[in-house]
């Protein structure tokens, strides 16, 4: 069985953006920047 390498690359590349989006929505980034 072949490993879905493209899917792993896409998932690994898009994960940081998803984390940043969630952090920005929760206000984890705004608070430190204001202070």
N, C-alpha and C positions, 0 to 999 in steps of 0.2 A: 504494500500500500504506500502510495506516494505521500509525502508530507506537504500539506497546503502552505508552502513557504510564502507565496504572495499574501495570503490572508494574515499570516503572522506578522509580516512586515507592515502591512496596512494597519493592523491592530496596534502594533507597537509604536507606529508613527503617529497615530491619532489619539492614543491614550493621554499623552501630556496635555493636549488641547482640551480634552474632556475634563481632566482634573482642574485645569485652569478655569474652565467655564463654571464648574461646580463651585470652586473656591471663590470666584468673583461673584457668583449668585448668592453665596452665603455671607459675603462681606469679609472674608478672611484676608483679602488683598487690600481693600479700601482702608480698613482700620490702621494697618501699619504704615500705609503711605501718608495718611493724614497726620499721624504722629511722627 
